[in-house]
Amino acid sequence: MRIVIALLVGFLFAGCTTIGSTSLKDIPADWPPVGATKAEIQSRLGPPSTQSVTLQNGVERETWGYH
């Protein structure tokens, strides 16, 4: 589950490289490290502005949005 969250956050950063807030642009491309916990991510970024949980093929997927 941690890897899924890390990948989702990584994709979020990839999409925000040209249009994100200044604080998101300042975060290195290799962050978050694989295995980062929710607490570690939220301590750096704060709570997400949107959050959803879906079930896909029996796997719970959590998605956070930062706007």
C-alpha positions, -999 to +999 in steps of 0.1 A: +000+000+000+029+024+008+043+019-027+010+026-043+007+059-023+043+068-032+036+062-069+004+082-068+021+111-052+049+108-077+025+110-106+009+140-089+043+158-088+049+149-125+017+166-134+024+197-114+059+204-126+047+232-148+015+244-131+018+236-094+023+259-065+057+272-058+061+248-028+054+218-050+079+229-076+106+231-049+102+195-040+129+172-057+117+149-084+129+118-065+107+126-035+088+108-019+111+079-013+097+044-019+082+033+013+073+067+026+044+067+050+013+088+049+025+107+079+059+115+062+042+127+031+016+148+049+042+163+073+059+178+042+029+187+021+002+191+047-033+174+044-046+169+009-073+192-004-092+162-019-090+125-010-107+094-024-106+057-018-116+032-045-115-005-048-100-018-080-095-056-085-097-062-048-070-036-040-078-005-021-064+026-038-061+059-021-057+091-041-048+125-027-051+159-045-032+190-038-045+222-055 
